[in-house]
């Protein structure tokens, strides 16, 4: 028995020794590697790019919209074919949008070097033009680059919002894309800008901006010599006769941004450089003329009605720089139709916006506008907020420009009709936003828009083929539009 016991104990000791040797040969579990290091210098969401001292942040949103009774994604009912008010008109529109932005920042001896890009991918409902929708349609997929800039030592190079704009763009408390009464470059404008920071929230900025695209600061520049009746009834008063670039818009701004709110004064100079009177150089051209705009903006925070409540207000005046009032997302010529009570086929209202007007052998007659807009936002609770907003603007042609336009109006005017291309435009609306969880919001926004046009009487219209409107007698009448936006948006 002693012999058996000795053998068993020896075997057990040998197994333990072998097991210990094998355990010693196993690799020790390594400490977890921190592949992504948080960068706390510039706020939440930034990380160091591996192997560098550059911090990067990814962000954006995903949005789903449904618009009832509008044109495009929260426009008023105008043009082909929202303004046609017939079987070609969409009763609803929808949009899916994905916005993706990239923000990088690097600390240097000259200060922070920043780059920022904002890309937008959109799918819209189709809208139809003409009487054969299977052949003629617009909408569907689109790609946009709203921002792409470098900031260094106070300078900004590239595409971003204008320093002329108020911080809320054309949305003082939400609302449609077509509120007049101030500028809006929410989709960006190419520029070179410099901002000096004097401390305590006081800054001054200067910029040169490329406003030569129709979606930015350049309205129409009518050469009415080539105007036709078919164009006139769509709000197009002649050829849009811009020449090549000569000078960027020159912008200046001063701002005070403190705990009580914000006050800002902006000014702009806008060069009007035409093409020729006719088709060739030998026809001559008008001399250049400078337009200008001035805008004041005011935000009041910490008001007694509740935490986070804010009032945003602004006013603008332009002379030869219409887009700084009827802003980048406002249609620069449009028409609207509804019923008539005077025996005409239907009623119509149309408007043409412009920086200036000229005809054969004349100079440029600039167009003057003024406008105001504002909004008030009230927070009922951390999860619920409501707002009211509005905007009003007036456009007036000069005597020379008005006479040139009305020469073409005579071709369609019936007895008793009067010509006046001036107009006023107003928008009022309300909205409510529910935020059930952080960064997820559901919005319902209802707006009313009104075109107060100054034509009167009736016209013999040649018709508008894209809107399926026949040649007939139409009453000239003010027009209205009611639109609702329903939106779900997730920010990240």
Buried (B, 14 or more C-beta within 10 A) or exposed (E): EEEEEEEEEEEEEEEEEEEEEEEEEEEEEEEEEEEEEEBEEBEEBBBBBEEEEBBBBEEBBBBEBBBBBBBBBBBBBBBBBBBBBEEBBBEEBBBBBEBBBBBBBBBEEEEBBBBBBBBBBBEBBEBBBBEEBEEBEEBEEEEEEBBBBEBBEBEBBBBBBBBBBBEBBBBBBBBBBBBBBBBBBBBBBBBBBBBEEEEEBEBBBBBBBBBBEEBBBBBBBBBBBBBBBBBBBBBBBBBBBBBEEEEBBBBBBBBBBEEEBBBBEBBBBBBBBBBBBBEEEEEEBBEBBBBBBBBBBBBBBEBEEEEEBBBBBBBBBBBBBBBBBBBBBBBBBBBBBBEBEEEBBBBBBBBBBBBBBBBEEBBBBBBBBBBBBBBBBBBEEEEEBBBBBBBBBBBBBBEBBBBBBBBBBEEBBEEEBEBBBBBBBBBBBBBBBEBEEEEEBEBBBBBBBBBBBBBEBBBBBBBBEBBBBEEEBBBBBBBBBBBBBBBEBEEE
